[in-house]
Amino acid sequence: MGRRRRGRPVDGILVLDKPRGLSSNQALQTAKRLYFAAKAGHTGSLDPLATGVLPLCFGEATKFSQYLLDADKAYESTFVLGTATASGDAEGEIREQRDASHIGEADVEQALAAFRGEIEQVPSMFSAIKQDGQPLYKLARQGLEVERKSRRVVVKLLELRDFRGGEAPEVDVYLECSKGTYVRSIAEDLGEALGCGAHVSALRRTRAGPFSLQDSVTLSTLEALKQNEELAQMDDLLLPADTAVKALPLVELSESGGFYMRQGQPLLVPNAPCDGMVRIALESGEFLGVGEILDDGRVAPRRLIVTGG
């Protein structure tokens, strides 16, 4: 007999504005404790240095976390030129320092062009990517370095927002990118291109998939509500599970169609897409889950919401 989960059966998505200094898992565990939730998971790591949008999935919403993991992201970041660190950010040991006062805004703008579009990146040793079951950052903290394969990512937008010159110029950038893009790697590679070294001093995720900072909630807000025992208001901050898959085409079923879909039976649905994944709901609006269009045109269930306890 399986062990019963401790906590409330909380369902939904919390868009957390992660504070600086916490790992993604620490932020998740704090929110899970505040909600006294039985089941929760995050949707992609944010460095402890980073702040901003971190969607957390509770209960049945965890079934759709992969769609948020795979989603595009947007960031605001500050790069400091002239100093290269072991980790590529302000928390790492300084490896090299140079006077970068000769570098101007036009030099940075010209160099940034190489980082737009499809690019190859070698993940940092301080990333959360696992090798033989161990996150790279744990190996890095032991003084180890292993060979990493380069990855192709897409930087869809990279804008220079501000430039502050001097011996250690500061560069403010905004970027929109595909999953798996490492902003610290862009900073390090920019420093290499300019011949002076660089690192990230500030990083804020402003968007993850459909969620932005406007949707987010701080831990201090949750802590205040919890202290006042306002659980209903806390639950009201959770977004429905289907917001994770809003980008998928919608297929609507009748009540009887929904019954058969819940039994795991593929159905032929008029006007459904010809292929790919779809979002499934009843005509009443109730979200059922996601499905896939089979070769014969039927809609097959793939991940369904469990209701009724």
URWOVEN-V826993 format. One record per run of one state. SS is the DSSP state (@ for helix, = for strand, . for the rest). FROM is the first residue (numbers start at 1). TO is the last residue. Records with the same first field share a line. If there is no record, write none. Layout:
SS = FROM-TO ; FROM-TO
//
This chain:
. = 1-7 ; 9-11 ; 19-23 ; 36-36 ; 38-39 ; 43-50 ; 70-72 ; 82-82 ; 86-88 ; 90-93 ; 98-104 ; 116-116 ; 123-129 ; 132-133 ; 142-149 ; 165-169 ; 178-182 ; 195-197 ; 209-210 ; 216-216 ; 218-218 ; 228-230 ; 237-238 ; 240-240 ; 246-248 ; 254-254 ; 263-266 ; 268-276 ; 283-286 ; 294-298 ; 305-309
= = 8-8 ; 12-18 ; 37-37 ; 40-42 ; 51-58 ; 73-81 ; 83-85 ; 89-89 ; 94-97 ; 117-122 ; 130-131 ; 134-135 ; 150-164 ; 170-177 ; 198-208 ; 211-212 ; 217-217 ; 239-239 ; 249-253 ; 267-267 ; 277-282 ; 287-293 ; 299-304
@ = 24-35 ; 59-69 ; 105-115 ; 136-141 ; 183-194 ; 213-215 ; 219-227 ; 231-236 ; 241-245 ; 255-262
//
